[in-house]
Amino acid sequence: MAKTSVTTLEAASRDVTITNPEKVFFPKIGYTKLDLAKYYLTVSDAALRGIKARPIVLKRYVQGAEGEPFYQKRAPEPHPDWIETVELRFPSGRTAREVVARDAAQLLWIVNLGCIDLNPHPVRADDLEHPDELRVDLDPGPGVAWDDVRRVGMVVRDVLEERGLRGWPKTSGSRGMHVNVRLERLWSFDQVRRAALALAREVEQRVPDLATSKWWKEERHGVFLDYNQNAKDRTVASAWSVRATPDARVSMPLEWDEVPECDPAAFTLVTAPARLAERGDAAAGMDEAAGSLDGLLELSAEQEKAGLGDAPWPPHYRKQEGEPPRVAPSRKKGSGGSGRRQSTQPLVVVANAKHKKDALAGLERWKERHPEAAARLEPDDVLVDSMRGRSSTWTRIRVNLRHVPEEERPAPEPPDPDYDPWEEFRSAARRPPAPKTRSSS
C-alpha cells in the first residue's frame, strides 16, 4: 500500500499535519492543497476575524475544487484535544457538536480536512441564540452584470446608514457580493431575519429594475437579496475565504469607495496576501462597530402596517405564523376547488443530477432536441437550482417557457438525467438486517 505523503506547518505554536500536500486542488492553475494551507496561514489573522469563536460547518472538497463538496456539521471523531467544539441545536430538533476555531492551528486543521472556504454561523460559541451578524447576500441571477451587483450594494449601504448601521462589504468570491453588519447580541434569529427581509424589500422598492426580494426563482429578476441567509442554521462563506472557482478567487473585504470600481477577479489565492500586506484588512474595525437592530425592525413594522407580512422560509423549516403558502407560484392550487395544480409560469424540469456538470449536459441535450424553443430562452429563463440532500448537494435545472409561444412549447418529457437523491436511503431501509452471529470467543 502506498504511503500517504504528509508535511507539517507551524501555527499558533503547534505543528499541524497537512496530508497529501501535493494534491492538486485547483487543476486549471495547478494550486495544491499545500498552497491552500499556506495561503490561510499567511492571512490567518484576517481570516480568523470572520470565524473566530464561531461554530463552523465543514464544507469538504476532498476531490478538490472541481469535485462535489459534502457538508459535515459534526466534528470528525477522533480529533485532537486542542480542537474545540460546541453543541448546536437545529430547527429540525437535531443536535451536533461543531468545530470552533480560535487560532491559526485550528484553522489549518479545518483546511486539512479539504475545506476550501470557511462557513461560520453568525453566532459566537458562548451565546448560540443571539446572532452578532446580519448578512446581506446579493445573489445575481443568470445574465446579471457585475455592475448591477455593485449598484445594488451601494443602495444597501444607504439603507443601513439611514437605519443607524454600518455595512462591511466584501466580494462573495463568486458572482455576488456580501454586506455584513455587526450587531449587539440582543436579538433572536427570527428578529435578525425579519430585519434582513425589511432591508431587502426597501432596496427592492428603491431600485425595482435592479433588485428583488422574491424568494421563488421564477419570480426573480436582477439581484436577489437573500434574506433567508439569516435564518437559524444558515451559513455564508466568510471574508478571506478561498472559493472553489477555477481561479481560486477570494471573498475580499472592501472599503465602500472601492465598490464602484472593483473587479472580483482581481482577488485570488495568489494576490490576496499581497493586498493584505499592503493595505491591511478592510474589515479590521468590524468588531468595534456593533450596532442596534432597532432601526430595521422599525422599518419592518412600517412594512407590516402597509400589508407586507412574512415571506417564505426555506423548505426544511417548520411553518411559521403569518408565513404565506410555502409553494412556488407555478405550483399554487387553482381556485376551482379541484385540488389540481395550476401553473402561473410554464416551467419544465429538464435535468436532475448528482453532479452539476451532468445536469448542464442534460440541458444541452434538451436544447439540441428543441432548438426552436431554446432559441427563445432568455438568460434568466434557465433556473439552475442547487438542492440540498442529506449531506451533499445535487442539481436541478428547469426552463421557463414563458417566451415560447404556447403552440410551440415542447411536450413534457422525463428529466435527463433523472437522479433521485433519496433512492440509496430508501434502498438501505428496504435491505434486510444482517443476521446475528454468535461469537466463538
C-alpha positions, 0 to 999 in steps of 0.5 A: 500500500502506498504511503500517504505523503504528509508535511507539517506547518507551524501555527499558533505554536503547534505543528499541524499535519497537512496530508497529501500536500501535493494534491492538486486542488485547483487543476486549471492553475495547478494550486495544491492543497499545500498552497491552500494551507499556506495561503490561510496561514499567511492571512490567518489573522484576517481570516480568523476575524470572520470565524473566530469563536464561531461554530463552523460547518465543514464544507469538504472538497476532498476531490478538490475544487472541481469535485462535489463538496459534502457538508459535515456539521459534526466534528470528525471523531477522533480529533485532537484535544486542542480542537474545540467544539460546541453543541448546536441545536437545529430547527429540525430538533437535531443536535451536533457538536461543531468545530470552533476555531480560535487560532491559526492551528485550528484553522489549518486543521479545518483546511486539512480536512479539504475545506476550501472556504470557511462557513461560520454561523453568525453566532459566537460559541458562548451565546448560540441564540443571539446572532452578532451578524446580519448578512446581506447576500446579493445573489445575481441571477443568470445574465446579471452584470457585475455592475448591477451587483455593485449598484445594488450594494451601494443602495444597501449601504444607504439603507443601513446608514439611514437605519443607524448601521454600518455595512462591511462589504466584501466580494462573495468570491463568486458572482455576488457580493456580501454586506455584513453588519455587526450587531449587539447580541440582543436579538433572536434569529427570527428578529435578525431575519425579519430585519434582513427581509425589511432591508431587502424589500426597501432596496427592492422598492428603491431600485425595482429594475435592479433588485428583488426580494422574491424568494421563488426563482421564477419570480426573480429578476436582477439581484436577489437579496437573500434574506433567508441567509439569516435564518437559524442554521444558515451559513455564508462563506466568510471574508478571506475565504478561498472559493472553489472557482477555477481561479481560486478567487477570494471573498475580499473585504472592501472599503465602500469607495472601492465598490464602484470600481472593483473587479472580483477577479482581481482577488485570488489565492495568489494576490490576496496576501499581497493586498493584505500586506499592503493595505491591511484588512478592510474589515479590521474595525468590524468588531468595534462597530456593533450596532442596534437592530432597532432601526430595521425592525422599525422599518419592518413594522412600517412594512407590516402596517402597509400589508407586507407580512412574512415571506417564505422560509426555506423548505426544511423549516417548520411553518411559521405564523403569518408565513404565506403558502410555502409553494412556488407560484407555478405550483399554487392550487387553482381556485376551482376547488379541484385540488389540481395544480395550476401553473402561473409560469410554464416551467419544465424540469429538464435535468436532475443530477448528482453532479452539476456538470451532468445536469448542464449536459442534460440541458444541452441535450434538451436544447439540441432536441428543441432548438426552436424553443431554446432559441427563445430562452432568455438568460434568466429563463434557465433556473439552475437550482442547487438542492440540498440532500442529506449531506451533499448537494445535487442539481436541478435545472428547469426552463421557463417557457414563458417566451415560447409561444404556447403552440410551440412549447415542447411536450413534457418529457422525463428529466435527463438525467433523472437522479433521485437523491433519496433512492440509496436511503430508501434502498438501505431501509428496504435491505434486510438486517444482517443476521446475528452471529454468535461469537466463538470467543 
